[in-house]
Amino acid sequence: MHVFTTLFNPFNLKIYSTSDSKFNNSIQRVLCFLLVSFFSFQLMAQGGNGQEQLPLELSNFEGTANGCTINLTWQTFIEKDFDRFEVEWSSAGQQFTMIKTENGAGGYFTQNYSAVDISFSKSNYYRLKMIDLDGKFEYSDIISISTSCVPKALVYPNPVKTSIGFLNLSFESQNTDSEVRLIDMFGRVAKRYTIEMDVNGQNTQLDISGLATGVYILNIKGSNLNRLITLID
């Protein structure tokens, strides 16, 4: 005949011991396993060190270049109370400029993101600014991507008759607004133009009315693009 006594039980479960030592030890082992499992789960849910988990877990951030096009990809596992990513670019890895924004999807499962940048710089540095709903933010590691990009500029007709009154220009630039200058052989700026850019480059016409015949240098400021232009009667 077994005599049952109540075991120590912080969960108030109906668990009893008996005078049978083997049976009693088995119950104690089961109870210890349950206790350890419960507290381990609680610790994991708090991030493993008693702190709340970060709202975002970024698993990777990578980029590849194809000519002047750079493809950026990144992946997350957890997005708790997360708002958005801001993709930042730098030519030297020090001062960064925000170039794109991607909203967070949220949730506790894998999310994949991508962004495309057109860069005319040989050296490119990118990082992610990860912003929570409460405005707090962190930065990802910086990645470096080199390109084999060769900026292009097409000017036509060349030579051009002054009587036509304009010059066609097609070119690519990293800047949102680009300044184009026509410089004479004495180094003086004869004409200056400000052109708004889009992601695919720009096709525009430059007004050359009033310019004297001769040779000019067409320069796109902030780039290495220079072309010799000849104006004729």
C-alpha positions as CSV (number, residue, x, y, z in Angstrom):
1,M,0.0,0.0,0.0
2,H,1.4,3.4,-1.1
3,V,1.3,6.5,1.1
4,F,1.2,9.7,-0.9
5,T,2.6,13.1,0.2
6,T,2.5,16.4,-1.6
7,L,5.8,17.4,-3.4
8,F,7.1,21.0,-3.5
9,N,5.3,22.5,-6.5
10,P,5.5,26.2,-7.4
11,F,2.9,25.7,-10.2
12,N,0.3,24.3,-7.7
13,L,0.0,21.1,-9.8
14,K,-1.6,18.0,-8.3
15,I,1.7,16.0,-8.0
16,Y,2.3,13.6,-5.1
17,S,5.1,11.4,-3.9
18,T,4.8,7.9,-2.4
19,S,6.8,5.7,-0.1
20,D,8.1,4.0,-3.3
21,S,11.5,5.7,-3.8
22,K,11.9,4.7,-7.5
23,F,8.5,6.1,-8.3
24,N,9.2,9.3,-6.3
25,N,12.5,9.9,-8.0
26,S,10.9,9.6,-11.4
27,I,8.3,12.2,-10.6
28,Q,11.0,14.6,-9.3
29,R,13.0,14.2,-12.4
30,V,10.0,15.0,-14.6
31,L,9.2,18.1,-12.4
32,C,12.8,19.4,-12.6
33,F,12.7,19.0,-16.4
34,L,9.5,21.0,-16.6
35,L,10.9,23.7,-14.4
36,V,14.1,24.0,-16.4
37,S,12.3,24.0,-19.7
38,F,9.9,26.8,-18.5
39,F,12.6,29.1,-17.2
40,S,14.8,28.5,-20.3
41,F,11.9,29.4,-22.5
42,Q,11.3,32.6,-20.5
43,L,14.9,33.6,-20.8
44,M,15.0,33.0,-24.6
45,A,11.8,35.1,-25.0
46,Q,13.6,37.9,-23.3
47,G,16.7,37.7,-25.5
48,G,18.8,35.4,-23.4
49,N,20.0,38.0,-20.9
50,G,16.9,39.4,-19.3
51,Q,16.6,42.2,-21.9
52,E,13.9,42.6,-24.4
53,Q,14.7,41.5,-27.9
54,L,15.8,44.1,-30.4
55,P,12.9,45.0,-32.7
56,L,14.9,43.8,-35.7
57,E,17.2,40.9,-36.5
58,L,19.2,41.5,-39.7
59,S,20.7,38.3,-41.0
60,N,22.7,39.7,-44.0
61,F,23.3,42.8,-46.2
62,E,25.0,42.3,-49.5
63,G,25.5,44.0,-52.9
64,T,26.7,43.2,-56.4
65,A,27.7,45.5,-59.3
66,N,26.9,45.1,-63.0
67,G,28.4,48.0,-64.9
68,C,26.9,51.2,-63.4
69,T,24.0,49.3,-61.7
70,I,24.4,48.1,-58.1
71,N,21.9,45.6,-56.7
72,L,21.5,45.6,-52.9
73,T,19.8,42.7,-51.0
74,W,19.2,42.1,-47.3
75,Q,17.2,39.7,-45.1
76,T,15.6,39.9,-41.7
77,F,14.3,37.2,-39.3
78,I,12.4,39.3,-36.8
79,E,10.7,42.7,-37.2
80,K,9.0,43.8,-33.9
81,D,7.7,47.3,-33.8
82,F,9.8,48.2,-36.8
83,D,9.1,51.0,-39.2
84,R,11.6,51.3,-42.1
85,F,15.0,51.0,-43.7
86,E,16.9,54.0,-45.1
87,V,19.6,53.0,-47.6
88,E,22.6,55.3,-47.4
89,W,25.5,55.8,-49.9
90,S,29.0,57.2,-49.6
91,S,31.9,57.5,-52.1
92,A,34.5,57.3,-49.3
93,G,32.7,55.5,-46.4
94,Q,32.6,58.5,-44.2
95,Q,29.8,61.0,-45.0
96,F,26.6,59.1,-46.1
97,T,23.6,60.3,-48.0
98,M,20.2,58.7,-47.9
99,I,19.2,57.5,-51.4
100,K,16.3,55.2,-50.8
101,T,13.6,54.2,-48.3
102,E,12.1,50.7,-47.8
103,N,9.2,50.2,-45.4
104,G,9.4,47.2,-43.0
105,A,7.1,44.3,-43.5
106,G,6.9,43.4,-39.8
107,G,6.4,39.9,-38.3
108,Y,8.5,37.1,-36.9
109,F,9.4,35.3,-40.1
110,T,12.0,35.8,-42.9
111,Q,11.7,38.9,-45.0
112,N,13.8,39.6,-48.1
113,Y,14.4,43.1,-49.4
114,S,16.2,44.6,-52.4
115,A,17.1,48.0,-53.8
116,V,18.8,49.2,-57.0
117,D,21.2,52.1,-57.2
118,I,22.8,53.6,-60.3
119,S,26.3,54.8,-59.4
120,F,29.0,56.4,-61.5
121,S,31.6,56.2,-58.8
122,K,34.3,53.5,-58.8
123,S,34.1,53.1,-55.1
124,N,30.8,52.8,-53.3
125,Y,29.9,52.3,-49.6
126,Y,26.4,51.4,-48.4
127,R,24.8,51.0,-45.0
128,L,21.2,50.5,-43.7
129,K,19.7,52.9,-41.2
130,M,17.1,50.7,-39.3
131,I,14.4,52.8,-37.7
132,D,11.8,51.6,-35.1
133,L,8.3,52.9,-34.7
134,D,9.4,55.0,-31.7
135,G,12.1,56.8,-33.8
136,K,15.1,54.9,-32.3
137,F,17.6,53.6,-34.9
138,E,20.7,51.5,-35.5
139,Y,23.1,51.2,-38.4
140,S,24.1,48.0,-40.2
141,D,27.7,47.2,-41.0
142,I,29.1,49.1,-44.0
143,I,29.6,47.2,-47.2
144,S,31.9,48.2,-50.0
145,I,31.2,47.7,-53.7
146,S,33.5,48.6,-56.6
147,T,32.1,49.1,-60.1
148,S,33.6,49.0,-63.6
149,C,31.2,51.8,-64.6
150,V,32.4,54.2,-67.3
151,P,30.2,57.3,-67.4
152,K,29.0,58.2,-70.9
153,A,28.2,61.5,-72.6
154,L,27.0,61.9,-76.2
155,V,27.1,65.3,-77.8
156,Y,25.7,65.9,-81.3
157,P,25.9,67.3,-83.9
158,N,29.6,68.1,-83.5
159,P,30.7,70.2,-85.2
160,V,27.5,72.2,-84.9
161,K,26.4,75.3,-86.9
162,T,25.7,78.3,-84.7
163,S,22.6,79.0,-86.9
164,I,21.0,75.8,-85.5
165,G,20.9,77.4,-82.1
166,F,21.1,74.3,-79.9
167,L,23.3,71.3,-79.1
168,N,22.0,67.8,-78.1
169,L,23.4,66.2,-75.0
170,S,22.8,62.8,-73.5
171,F,24.7,61.9,-70.4
172,E,24.6,60.1,-67.0
173,S,25.3,61.6,-63.6
174,Q,25.2,60.6,-60.0
175,N,23.7,63.9,-58.9
176,T,20.1,64.9,-58.8
177,D,20.9,68.2,-60.5
178,S,23.9,68.5,-62.8
179,E,25.7,71.7,-63.9
180,V,26.9,71.7,-67.5
181,R,29.4,74.3,-68.7
182,L,30.7,75.4,-72.1
183,I,34.3,76.7,-71.5
184,D,36.2,78.6,-74.2
185,M,39.9,78.1,-75.0
186,F,40.8,80.9,-72.6
187,G,39.3,79.0,-69.6
188,R,36.2,81.3,-69.4
189,V,32.7,79.9,-68.8
190,A,30.8,80.9,-71.9
191,K,27.5,79.2,-71.0
192,R,26.2,77.5,-67.8
193,Y,23.2,75.1,-67.6
194,T,21.5,73.4,-64.7
195,I,19.8,70.1,-65.6
196,E,17.5,68.0,-63.5
197,M,18.4,64.3,-63.7
198,D,16.4,61.1,-63.6
199,V,17.6,57.6,-62.8
200,N,18.1,56.7,-66.4
201,G,20.3,59.7,-67.3
202,Q,19.3,62.8,-69.2
203,N,18.7,63.8,-72.8
204,T,18.5,67.6,-73.2
205,Q,19.2,70.4,-75.6
206,L,21.6,73.2,-74.8
207,D,21.0,76.7,-76.1
208,I,24.1,77.9,-77.9
209,S,22.7,81.1,-79.4
210,G,24.9,84.1,-79.0
211,L,28.1,82.1,-78.9
212,A,31.0,82.9,-81.2
213,T,32.4,80.2,-83.5
214,G,35.4,78.3,-82.2
215,V,36.3,75.3,-80.0
216,Y,34.7,74.8,-76.6
217,I,35.1,72.3,-73.8
218,L,31.8,70.9,-72.6
219,N,32.2,70.0,-69.0
220,I,29.8,68.2,-66.7
221,K,30.7,69.6,-63.2
222,G,31.5,67.0,-60.6
223,S,32.4,64.3,-63.1
224,N,35.3,63.5,-65.4
225,L,33.1,64.1,-68.5
226,N,34.7,66.6,-70.9
227,R,34.0,66.9,-74.6
228,L,35.5,69.2,-77.2
229,I,32.8,71.0,-79.2
230,T,33.3,72.9,-82.3
231,L,31.0,75.7,-83.3
232,I,31.0,76.7,-87.0
233,D,29.2,79.2,-89.2
